[in-house]
Amino acid sequence: SKHEEAIYDIIRKQVEHCDNPAKFLLFHSCGGGTGSGVGCKTLSILQDNFSNIARHAVTILPSTSGEKYSDDVIVSPYNAVLSLSELCIHANAIFPMSNKQLAAQSTNFSLSNHESSTTWIRKESKGLKDKAS
């Protein structure tokens, strides 16, 4: 299809800029329609056209019901099952992560990033005060 050709052309152009590509790393969600469908199709295209380059997928799985970050899409589990079966065929390695884990990590990253920048600003301000005296 024309979409497959467009995806292939984009990837091919990027690979042409590499001296020795070692692997493709795909980040996608497998609960939704686009992430599960296009993600798996992209891996299929990579396997068909660049079989000598490893294909790794970081796959965000839908959260289970009742969790703080639960998924409100009713077909998410169905999409995930179909995606995982395709991933097993087309990816060399799959690194699953849940929405809950991702949300917790992004919160921790934001906090640590804020803390480190605040510490740096304090040190810089103190250094300026020391030089002024």
C-alpha positions as CSV (number, residue, x, y, z in Angstrom):
1,S,0.0,0.0,0.0
2,K,1.0,3.6,-0.3
3,H,1.4,4.0,3.5
4,E,3.8,1.0,3.7
5,E,5.8,2.6,0.9
6,A,5.9,6.0,2.7
7,I,7.0,4.3,5.9
8,Y,9.7,2.4,4.1
9,D,11.0,5.5,2.2
10,I,11.3,7.4,5.5
11,I,13.2,4.6,7.2
12,R,15.4,4.0,4.1
13,K,16.4,7.6,3.9
14,Q,17.5,7.6,7.5
15,V,19.4,4.3,7.2
16,E,21.3,5.7,4.2
17,H,22.7,8.4,6.5
18,C,24.2,5.7,8.8
19,D,27.6,4.1,8.3
20,N,26.7,0.9,10.2
21,P,23.3,0.7,11.8
22,A,23.2,-1.8,14.6
23,K,19.5,-1.8,15.5
24,F,16.2,-0.2,15.2
25,L,14.5,0.8,18.5
26,L,10.8,1.3,18.3
27,F,8.8,2.9,21.1
28,H,5.0,2.4,20.8
29,S,1.8,1.7,22.7
30,C,0.0,-1.5,22.0
31,G,-3.3,-0.6,23.6
32,G,-4.4,1.9,21.0
33,G,-5.1,1.5,17.3
34,T,-2.3,3.6,15.9
35,G,0.5,2.4,18.2
36,S,-0.5,-1.2,17.9
37,G,-1.2,-1.3,14.2
38,V,1.4,1.1,12.8
39,G,4.0,-0.1,15.3
40,C,3.6,-3.7,14.3
41,K,3.5,-2.8,10.6
42,T,6.7,-0.8,10.9
43,L,8.4,-3.8,12.5
44,S,7.2,-6.0,9.7
45,I,8.6,-3.5,7.1
46,L,11.9,-3.5,9.0
47,Q,12.1,-7.3,9.0
48,D,11.2,-7.5,5.3
49,N,13.7,-4.8,4.2
50,F,16.4,-4.7,6.8
51,S,16.5,-8.2,8.2
52,N,20.3,-7.9,9.0
53,I,19.6,-5.1,11.5
54,A,18.2,-6.0,14.9
55,R,14.7,-4.8,15.8
56,H,13.9,-3.9,19.4
57,A,10.6,-2.7,20.7
58,V,9.8,-0.8,23.9
59,T,6.1,-1.6,24.2
60,I,3.8,0.3,26.5
61,L,1.0,-2.1,27.7
62,P,-2.4,-0.8,28.7
63,S,-3.0,-0.5,32.5
64,T,-5.4,-2.9,34.1
65,S,-8.7,-1.6,35.3
66,G,-8.9,-0.2,38.8
67,E,-5.3,1.2,38.6
68,K,-4.7,5.0,39.0
69,Y,-3.7,5.2,35.3
70,S,-6.2,2.7,34.0
71,D,-7.1,2.7,30.3
72,D,-10.5,3.9,29.2
73,V,-10.4,2.3,25.8
74,I,-12.5,-0.9,26.0
75,V,-10.6,-2.7,23.2
76,S,-7.1,-2.0,24.7
77,P,-6.6,-5.6,25.9
78,Y,-7.7,-7.0,22.5
79,N,-5.3,-4.6,20.7
80,A,-2.5,-5.6,23.1
81,V,-3.0,-9.3,22.5
82,L,-3.0,-8.9,18.7
83,S,0.0,-6.6,18.9
84,L,2.1,-8.9,21.1
85,S,1.5,-11.8,18.8
86,E,2.8,-9.7,15.9
87,L,5.7,-8.4,18.0
88,C,6.9,-11.9,18.8
89,I,7.1,-12.5,15.0
90,H,8.8,-9.3,13.9
91,A,11.0,-8.1,16.9
92,N,14.3,-9.5,18.1
93,A,13.6,-8.2,21.6
94,I,10.6,-6.8,23.3
95,F,10.8,-4.6,26.4
96,P,7.3,-4.4,27.9
97,M,6.4,-1.5,30.2
98,S,3.0,-0.6,31.6
99,N,1.3,2.8,31.6
100,K,1.6,2.7,35.4
101,Q,5.4,2.2,35.3
102,L,5.8,4.9,32.7
103,A,3.8,7.4,34.7
104,A,5.8,6.7,37.8
105,Q,9.1,7.0,36.0
106,S,8.1,10.3,34.3
107,T,7.0,11.7,37.6
108,N,10.3,10.6,39.2
109,F,12.3,12.0,36.3
110,S,10.5,15.4,36.5
111,L,11.1,15.6,40.2
112,S,14.8,14.6,40.0
113,N,15.3,17.0,37.0
114,H,13.7,19.8,39.0
115,E,15.8,19.0,42.1
116,S,19.0,18.9,40.1
117,S,18.3,22.2,38.3
118,T,17.3,23.9,41.6
119,T,20.6,22.6,43.2
120,W,22.6,23.9,40.3
121,I,20.9,27.3,40.4
122,R,21.6,27.6,44.2
123,K,25.3,26.7,43.7
124,E,25.6,29.2,40.9
125,S,23.9,31.9,42.9
126,K,26.1,31.2,45.9
127,G,29.2,31.4,43.7
128,L,28.1,34.8,42.3
129,K,27.6,36.1,45.9
130,D,31.1,34.8,46.9
131,K,32.7,36.5,44.0
132,A,31.0,39.8,44.7
133,S,32.3,40.0,48.3
